Each structure stands twice: as C-alpha cells, then as structure tokens.
Amino acid sequence: MSSTGVRWVPRRRACRVCTGSYLSWAGLIVAVLMLGGCGGAPSPTPEVVSQTVTVEAAYVTVTAPAPSATPPPTLTQTLTPAATPSQTPAPTPTATPAHTPTPTNTPIPTPTHTATPAPSTRLTLSATTKKANVQTKIHWLVPVGGPVTIDWGDGATTLVPEGWAGGHHYHTYASAGSYQITIEPVQRIAALGLEMPELSGFNSSQLRDAPMTGNFEVLLLGDDVPSMIRSEDMVNWRPAYWHVALMPEGGTYNIQSAHMKDWALIGSWQLDNMPAGGTYSIRSADMVSWRPSMWRLYNMPGGTYTVDCTQMAAWNPTHWRVGKIPTTPTGLAPASFANWSNLLGFDISDNSLTQEDVDRILYGLYVASITPRAGGQRDSISVGGTNAAPSGGHQPAACPVGSTTPGQEVAHELLNDGCGAGFDAWSLVLFTGGPPGQQKRGRLPVTDGVGARERRGAPAVALGVSRTTGAR
C-alpha cells in the first residue's frame, strides 16, 4: 500500500462512521484510533501521517484471519473462571450428605443388643455347701401352664406340677461343694421364693419372660456368686407379693418404682436392709393406684426416696412401715391416714419428724381406728426413735378427742378409748419420751411379714418392738 492510500482509507471510513454507514469491526477500531470519535475534522499534520501509518499496520494485522481467532479465546478464558467456581461447590455438598447416612446406621445395633438379654428359658442358681449332707430348699415355686423341673446339679431332679401348693422344695447334697441349680422353663414360673445363704447367683434378667403373678421374694442369699436384681426386668410382671431384702454386698441392685407403676399391687411390697452401692429410686407417686395390704420401706442406703403420704390416702393397709431412709416422709396430715381402718401395725419411727408431724399422725390414726375392723384387736403403733415427742402429757384426753388434742393424750386414747368412741383399742403405742407401761394386755404385736430373719434366728424387729414369736 502507498502512503496516499493510507490517508484516504481512514478519512473515507471516518466519514461513513459519522453518517452511520456499515463498517466491519476492524474498520471501526481504526476509525476510533484515528479520529478519537466523530465530528472532528481530520488534520493534515505530520502527527496524523505518523498516526495513520501506525493505524494501517494495526488495520492490516487485525484484518488477517489469524488474529480474528485471538478475541474469542479471551472471552473463553473470561467464562472459564466463572464456570469453575460454580461446579466446585456443587459436588462438595452433594457428596457430604451422601455419606452422612452411613454413621446413622451405627447406633441401630445398640438397641438390638439391649433387647437380647432374655431369650432365656432357664433360671440358674448356685448352691454352695461347706460340709456333707446339707439340706437346701427353694422356698416356694409355683408353675402355671405346665410343670417345671428343678435340676439340683448333682444328678437329682424334682418335677414341680402346675399349681403346686405343697410348700417348700427340699434337697440334700451328699458332699460339700458348689452345684449349679437349673429351673426350667421360666415361662411357667408364676411364683418364686429364695431365702437361703447357701444359694447365690440369682439373675433377674432370666425371669424377664416369667408370668410372675404370685409371690416373689429374694432375700438373705449368699455371696459365693454375685446376684443381680433389676426392676427393669420386672416391668411386665404383676406380682401379688414382692419382697427384696438383706442381700449381700458385691451384687448388682437397681430397683426403681417407676418400673412397677403398672402393677396395681394389692398384696405386699417390701424393700428393706439393702447394701450400699446399688441404685434405689422409690417414689410413692408411682404407687398411687396400688392397694397393698402391707407396705414396707425400711433401713435403706443412699438413693432417691420420695414418700408423700397424701398419695397413699386411698390405701387401707393392715401393716405399713417407713423408717431409716435418707429422706423424711411428707404429707403427714391426719387425712393421709384417716381411711386406714384395717390397720394392725403402723411404724413411722426414726424419721426425724417434728412434734407437729407426730401429733397429726396420731390424730389421723385415731380417726381411722374409730371404724371397727373385722379382726378386732389392733396391735402396735410406733412414732418414736429419732422423732420428736408428741405434745402434752400421757393422760386421759378431754373428750371428745379432736385435731387440737395434745398428741400424748391421743396416744392414751388409742390404748384405752377413755372417751368411749367404741373402737378396737391398740395393744401398744410407742413414742419418744413415753412411759414404760405403754403395753396393754401383756402381748406383743404380730409379725409384719418379715418372717425370714426370724426363721434364721437373726434379730427381728417388727413395728418398733422386738419380736420373739410369730410367723408369716
């Protein structure tokens, strides 16, 4: 190209740009570079010529096909970073939740293991004898739905027929040693009683499926093999009588009344003299619907004990005892006991009660006693021990007896009915600071159902009075 041509091309295209004619993108770039926009008259100055030459080189280079491909890569590179961040976050969160369900499956086996402890069809015990010809016994065993077999572990067996009511099951071991007793099938055991120090190794989980509707009693077992007693194994039971007491140290004891709240027990419930180290949680709130004839919570180690007597006001037991527990009973208003007309024995000693508490209890029992009971004579009341002494002096009350009558005068009326209310008088009323001659008619109260300690020759204390006679 000549320099003349170079000058002509930009001027002509510059005019067309200003008038709106079509230009290729390369021509447009040249026109802008030359003129710096529309409307300016071209100047024939040397600087323009220099500029025109430079523009011509740019024009030729841009028009060539090879440079045409250069702009698209620039645009492609601009889009590439935008696409790259967009894709990067998407896969990351998607993959993370996909793996999350895998740990969720891990806890599932844990409950499965918890439910495993009881496809047991047999109950096993350990019998240990220190010398030859020692007699052992299963205190009671009552099958339902068919017979139960006791294998004594020395080759001898005993078949217990359905509905057995013939008493204890005895066996004599010819030689000293340890033997494993097996009782099966457990699905037929409706009642069980174990009360011998020669027996050990009781495990309540083996009785989880037992139809326990009769009596259940485990106490005074030995420590040769540790025992395990857990109320969680008894949730589906409906026993008429339940008694756990005097177990040795070293076992596993977890007893919570929350596991028993559906029992609606109408017989006897007793928990006493258990070793420290177990888990004990007893609440009267779990027993509101019960109607026990006998209830006893006594001499227990550390645990959670909530005994609110207002929650027992609808009961009408024959024997009731609470004492020597870490928590003082509450709800001791007269109304809590006023309906207990069947009482034979009552003991709330050793609870650090105030004088007002003791006075209220005595008046509530007086109201309950006015209703004659079918059995006649009542036995004993104990509100002594660590409790405060009742108010007033031990003398006949000013009649009629009321809620403001001093406590010791109420006690005198419970023994003598000096006001002629016509109830069955009590044989004994024990309270702190009371006179020695509180006992009437020269007889001691009947058993409160502890029984086993008495049979073993161990000291037996019933309702606050030493007992020398009596049986279950």
C-alpha positions in Angstrom: 0.0 0.0 0.0 1.1 3.6 -0.7 1.1 6.3 1.9 -1.6 8.1 -0.2 -3.9 5.1 0.1 -3.3 5.0 3.8 -4.5 8.6 4.3 -7.6 8.0 2.1 -8.9 4.9 3.7 -9.3 6.3 7.2 -10.8 9.6 6.1 -13.4 7.8 3.9 -14.3 5.3 6.6 -14.3 8.0 9.2 -17.0 10.0 7.3 -19.1 6.8 6.9 -18.8 6.1 10.6 -20.1 9.6 11.3 -23.0 9.2 8.9 -24.0 5.7 10.3 -22.8 3.5 7.3 -21.9 -0.1 8.0 -18.3 -0.8 9.0 -16.5 -4.0 9.8 -15.4 -4.2 13.5 -11.8 -3.7 12.3 -12.7 -0.6 10.4 -14.4 0.7 13.4 -11.4 0.2 15.6 -9.2 2.0 13.0 -11.6 5.0 12.8 -11.7 5.4 16.5 -8.0 5.2 16.9 -7.5 7.8 14.1 -10.1 10.3 14.9 -10.9 9.7 18.6 -14.6 9.9 17.8 -17.0 11.6 15.3 -17.3 15.2 14.5 -13.6 16.3 14.5 -12.2 17.4 11.2 -9.1 15.5 10.1 -5.9 17.4 10.3 -3.2 17.0 7.7 -0.5 17.5 10.3 2.6 15.3 10.3 1.4 13.7 13.5 -1.6 12.5 11.7 0.5 10.9 9.0 2.5 9.1 11.7 -0.6 8.0 13.3 -2.0 6.8 10.0 0.9 4.6 9.3 0.6 3.1 12.7 -3.1 2.6 12.2 -2.5 0.9 8.8 -0.3 -1.6 10.4 -2.9 -2.3 13.1 -5.6 -2.4 10.4 -3.7 -5.0 8.3 -2.9 -7.1 11.4 -6.4 -7.1 12.7 -8.0 -7.9 9.3 -5.9 -11.0 8.9 -7.7 -14.3 9.6 -5.2 -15.4 12.2 -5.7 -12.5 14.6 -9.5 -12.9 14.2 -9.3 -16.0 16.4 -7.5 -14.2 19.1 -10.5 -12.3 20.7 -12.6 -15.5 21.2 -10.0 -17.2 23.4 -10.0 -14.1 25.5 -13.7 -14.4 26.0 -13.4 -18.1 26.6 -10.9 -17.5 29.4 -13.2 -15.0 31.0 -16.0 -17.6 31.1 -13.8 -20.4 32.4 -13.2 -19.0 35.9 -17.0 -18.4 36.3 -17.8 -21.9 35.4 -15.1 -23.4 37.6 -16.3 -22.0 41.0 -19.9 -22.9 40.1 -19.1 -26.5 39.7 -16.7 -26.8 42.6 -19.2 -26.1 45.5 -21.9 -28.3 43.9 -20.2 -31.7 44.1 -18.8 -31.0 47.6 -22.1 -30.6 49.5 -23.7 -33.3 47.4 -21.1 -35.9 48.3 -21.1 -35.0 52.0 -24.8 -35.8 52.7 -24.5 -39.0 50.7 -22.0 -40.3 53.3 -23.9 -39.0 56.3 -26.5 -41.8 56.5 -23.7 -44.4 56.9 -23.0 -43.3 60.6 -26.7 -43.2 61.3 -26.9 -46.9 60.9 -24.2 -47.4 63.6 -26.5 -46.9 66.7 -29.1 -49.3 65.5 -27.2 -52.4 66.7 -27.0 -51.0 70.2 -30.8 -51.3 71.0 -30.7 -54.8 69.4 -28.1 -55.8 72.0 -30.2 -54.3 74.8 -33.2 -56.5 73.9 -31.0 -59.6 73.6 -30.6 -60.5 77.4 -33.7 -62.7 77.6 -34.3 -65.5 75.3 -33.5 -67.4 78.4 -35.7 -70.5 79.1 -34.0 -71.4 82.4 -33.2 -69.9 85.8 -29.8 -70.8 87.2 -28.6 -70.6 90.8 -25.5 -71.6 92.6 -25.7 -73.8 95.7 -22.6 -73.9 98.0 -22.3 -76.3 100.9 -19.4 -76.3 103.4 -20.0 -79.9 104.6 -21.7 -83.1 103.6 -25.4 -83.8 104.0 -26.5 -80.1 103.9 -30.2 -79.5 103.1 -31.1 -76.7 100.8 -34.5 -75.6 99.6 -36.4 -73.5 97.1 -38.8 -71.7 99.5 -41.6 -71.7 97.0 -42.0 -72.3 93.3 -45.4 -72.3 91.6 -45.7 -73.2 87.9 -48.6 -72.3 85.6 -49.4 -73.8 82.2 -47.5 -77.0 82.9 -44.8 -78.5 85.2 -41.4 -77.1 86.0 -38.2 -79.1 86.6 -35.6 -78.4 89.2 -32.2 -79.9 88.3 -30.2 -79.7 91.6 -26.8 -80.1 89.8 -25.8 -83.4 91.3 -27.9 -85.7 89.1 -31.1 -85.3 91.1 -34.2 -83.6 89.7 -37.6 -82.6 91.1 -40.7 -82.2 88.9 -43.0 -79.5 90.3 -46.6 -79.9 88.9 -48.7 -77.0 87.7 -50.3 -75.0 90.5 -48.1 -76.6 93.2 -49.3 -75.6 96.7 -47.4 -78.2 98.8 -44.8 -76.0 100.4 -41.0 -75.9 100.1 -38.9 -77.9 97.7 -36.0 -79.6 99.7 -32.8 -81.3 98.5 -29.8 -82.7 100.5 -26.3 -82.6 99.0 -24.3 -85.7 100.0 -21.0 -83.9 99.6 -19.6 -80.4 100.2 -19.1 -78.3 97.1 -20.7 -76.0 94.6 -23.6 -77.0 92.4 -25.5 -75.3 89.7 -29.2 -75.5 90.1 -31.4 -75.1 86.9 -35.1 -74.4 86.9 -37.0 -74.5 83.6 -38.9 -73.4 81.7 -39.0 -69.9 83.2 -42.1 -69.2 81.0 -44.1 -71.2 83.6 -42.8 -69.7 86.8 -45.6 -67.7 88.4 -44.2 -67.5 92.0 -40.7 -67.9 93.4 -39.1 -67.6 96.8 -35.4 -67.8 97.7 -34.3 -67.3 101.3 -31.1 -69.3 101.9 -27.5 -68.1 102.3 -26.4 -71.4 100.6 -28.0 -70.1 97.4 -26.4 -67.3 95.3 -26.0 -66.1 91.7 -29.7 -65.1 91.2 -30.2 -63.1 88.0 -33.5 -61.4 87.4 -32.9 -61.0 83.7 -33.5 -64.7 83.3 -37.0 -64.2 84.6 -37.9 -61.3 82.3 -40.5 -63.5 80.5 -41.8 -65.3 83.5 -45.6 -64.8 84.2 -45.0 -63.6 87.7 -48.5 -63.1 89.1 -47.9 -64.8 92.5 -45.3 -64.2 95.2 -41.8 -63.0 94.5 -39.3 -63.0 97.4 -35.5 -62.9 97.3 -33.6 -62.2 100.5 -30.7 -63.5 102.6 -28.9 -65.0 99.7 -25.1 -65.8 99.9 -22.3 -64.1 98.1 -20.4 -67.0 96.6 -21.7 -65.9 93.2 -22.9 -62.3 92.9 -26.6 -61.8 92.3 -28.3 -59.3 90.1 -31.8 -57.8 90.9 -33.1 -55.2 88.4 -36.6 -53.8 88.4 -36.3 -53.2 84.7 -36.6 -57.0 84.2 -39.9 -56.9 86.1 -41.9 -54.4 84.1 -44.3 -57.0 82.7 -44.8 -58.8 86.0 -48.0 -58.4 88.1 -47.0 -60.0 91.4 -49.3 -60.2 94.4 -46.4 -60.1 96.8 -42.9 -58.6 96.3 -40.1 -58.7 98.8 -36.4 -58.0 98.3 -34.2 -57.5 101.4 -31.0 -58.3 103.2 -28.9 -59.0 100.1 -25.1 -59.3 100.3 -22.7 -56.7 99.1 -21.0 -57.2 95.7 -24.2 -57.8 93.7 -25.9 -55.6 91.2 -29.1 -54.0 92.6 -31.1 -51.5 90.5 -34.6 -51.1 91.9 -36.8 -48.3 90.7 -40.5 -48.0 91.4 -41.1 -46.3 88.0 -40.7 -49.8 86.5 -43.5 -51.0 88.8 -46.1 -48.3 88.4 -48.4 -50.5 86.3 -48.5 -53.3 88.8 -51.6 -52.2 90.7 -50.4 -54.3 93.5 -52.9 -55.5 96.1 -50.8 -57.7 98.3 -47.5 -56.9 99.9 -44.5 -54.8 98.8 -41.4 -54.7 101.0 -37.9 -53.3 100.3 -35.5 -53.2 103.3 -31.9 -53.6 104.6 -30.2 -53.4 101.2 -26.5 -52.8 100.8 -24.9 -49.6 99.7 -23.7 -49.3 96.1 -27.0 -50.1 94.4 -29.4 -47.8 92.6 -32.6 -47.2 94.5 -35.3 -44.8 93.4 -38.6 -45.2 95.2 -41.5 -42.8 94.7 -45.0 -43.0 96.2 -46.2 -41.2 93.0 -45.6 -44.5 91.1 -47.8 -46.4 93.6 -50.9 -44.2 93.7 -53.1 -46.8 92.0 -51.8 -49.6 94.3 -53.9 -51.0 97.2 -51.3 -53.0 99.2 -52.2 -54.9 102.3 -48.7 -54.5 103.5 -46.1 -51.8 102.6 -42.6 -51.5 104.0 -39.6 -49.3 103.1 -37.0 -49.5 105.9 -33.3 -49.1 106.6 -32.2 -48.2 103.1 -28.8 -46.7 102.0 -28.4 -43.7 99.8 -30.8 -43.3 96.9 -33.8 -41.3 95.9 -36.8 -41.8 98.2 -39.9 -39.6 97.8 -42.7 -40.8 100.2 -45.7 -38.5 100.1 -48.4 -40.0 102.4 -51.1 -38.0 100.7 -50.5 -40.2 97.6 -51.4 -43.2 99.8 -54.5 -41.8 101.3 -56.8 -44.1 99.3 -55.0 -47.2 100.6 -56.2 -49.3 103.6 -53.3 -51.5 104.6 -53.0 -53.9 107.5 -49.3 -53.1 108.0 -47.3 -50.1 107.0 -43.8 -49.1 107.8 -41.3 -46.5 106.7 -38.1 -45.5 108.6 -34.4 -45.1 108.5 -34.3 -43.7 104.9 -32.3 -40.7 103.8 -35.4 -38.6 103.1 -38.1 -37.6 105.6 -41.6 -38.6 104.5 -44.0 -35.8 103.7 -47.8 -35.3 103.5 -48.3 -36.3 107.2 -51.7 -34.7 107.6 -54.4 -36.6 109.5 -56.3 -37.1 106.3 -53.5 -39.2 104.9 -54.2 -41.9 107.4 -57.9 -41.4 108.4 -59.2 -44.0 106.0 -56.8 -46.8 107.1 -59.4 -48.6 109.2 -57.8 -52.1 108.6 -54.5 -51.2 110.3 -53.0 -53.8 112.6 -49.5 -52.4 112.7 -48.1 -48.9 111.9 -44.5 -47.8 112.2 -43.0 -44.4 111.2 -40.2 -44.3 113.7 -36.7 -43.0 113.1 -37.6 -40.3 110.5 -36.6 -37.2 112.5 -40.2 -35.9 112.4 -41.3 -32.8 114.3 -43.7 -32.7 117.2 -46.4 -31.3 114.9 -45.9 -34.2 112.5 -46.2 -36.7 115.3 -49.4 -35.1 116.7 -51.0 -35.1 113.3 -50.2 -38.7 112.6 -51.6 -39.8 116.0 -54.8 -38.0 115.4 -55.2 -39.4 111.9 -54.8 -42.9 113.3 -57.3 -42.2 116.0 -59.9 -41.2 113.3 -59.0 -44.4 111.3 -59.4 -46.5 114.5 -62.9 -45.3 115.2 -64.2 -47.6 112.4 -64.1 -51.2 113.9 -62.2 -53.7 111.9 -63.4 -57.2 111.3 -60.4 -58.8 113.1 -61.0 -56.9 116.3 -57.9 -56.2 118.4 -55.2 -53.9 116.9 -51.6 -54.4 117.6 -49.0 -51.6 117.7 -48.2 -48.0 116.6 -44.7 -46.7 116.7 -43.9 -43.0 116.2 -40.7 -42.9 118.3 -37.0 -43.3 117.6 -35.4 -40.1 116.3 -38.8 -38.4 116.0 -39.8 -35.6 118.4 -42.0 -36.5 121.4 -45.7 -35.7 120.9 -47.2 -32.7 122.7 -48.8 -32.8 126.2 -48.6 -35.5 128.8 -49.6 -39.1 128.8 -53.0 -38.9 130.4 -56.7 -39.3 129.6 -57.9 -36.8 127.0 -60.6 -34.2 127.5 -63.5 -35.7 125.4 -64.2 -35.6 122.6 -60.8 -36.1 121.0 -60.1 -33.5 118.2 -57.4 -32.3 116.0 -56.1 -29.9 118.8 -56.0 -32.6 121.4 -52.3 -33.0 122.6 -50.5 -35.9 121.0 -49.8 -37.8 124.2 -53.4 -37.7 125.2 -54.4 -39.0 121.8 -51.9 -41.9 122.4 -53.6 -42.6 125.7 -57.0 -42.8 124.0 -55.7 -45.1 121.3 -54.7 -47.5 124.1 -57.7 -47.1 126.3 -60.6 -45.5 124.5 -61.4 -43.5 127.6 -63.9 -41.3 125.6 -65.9 -44.4 124.7 -65.7 -44.0 120.9 -66.2 -47.8 120.7 -63.2 -48.7 118.5 -60.8 -51.7 118.9 -58.1 -50.4 121.2 -54.4 -50.8 120.3 -52.1 -53.1 122.3 -49.1 -50.8 122.1 -48.3 -47.2 121.2 -44.6 -46.2 121.2 -43.4 -42.6 121.1 -40.3 -40.7 122.1 -40.3 -40.0 125.8 -43.3 -42.2 126.5 -43.8 -44.0 129.9 -42.6 -47.7 130.2 -46.1 -49.0 130.8 -47.5 -48.3 127.3 -48.1 -52.0 126.6 -51.5 -53.4 127.3 -52.9 -56.9 127.7 -49.4 -58.4 128.1 -48.9 -59.4 124.4 -46.6 -58.3 121.7 -47.7 -57.4 118.2 -48.0 -60.0 115.5 -45.5 -60.3 112.7 -45.3 -57.6 110.0 -44.4 -60.2 107.4 -40.6 -60.1 107.6 -40.5 -63.7 108.7 -37.3 -64.9 107.1 -35.0 -63.2 109.6 -36.9 -64.7 112.5 -36.7 -68.2 110.9 -32.9 -67.7 110.5 -32.6 -66.8 114.2 -31.4 -63.3 113.3 -32.8 -60.3 115.3 -36.3 -59.5 114.1 -37.8 -56.1 114.7 -41.4 -55.5 113.9 -43.1 -52.2 114.1 -40.6 -50.8 116.6 -40.9 -53.7 119.1 -38.6 -56.7 119.5 -40.5 -59.8 118.3 -40.0 -63.2 119.8 -42.9 -65.1 118.3 -44.9 -65.1 115.1 -44.7 -66.4 111.6 -45.6 -65.2 108.1 
